[in-house]
């Protein structure tokens, strides 16, 4: 893959660990709803990480196929999953012989 590099992966994993540490140590354990807040933050962190990973993957796949990715940016920001499905279908179209 063109986009992924050891530096980028290290940075993203480091940010994930840092955010996880902030979430774990920031919540007060004596609150009755601490588990719900922790669970919500954990789900949000994982969702954000997944969206970033899919975004980078889409850039990489578009570059490999010499397609323009930036037209997919706004739809991806508004609805990531349907845009991902349409993007994959778009990339699976038969290419015209040149």
Secondary structure, DSSP 8 states (H G I E B T S, - for coil): --S--HHHHHHHHHHHHHHHHHHHHHS-TTSTTHHHHHHHHHHHHHHHHHHHHHHHHHHHHHHHTT---GGGHHHHHH-HHHHHHHHHHHHTS-----
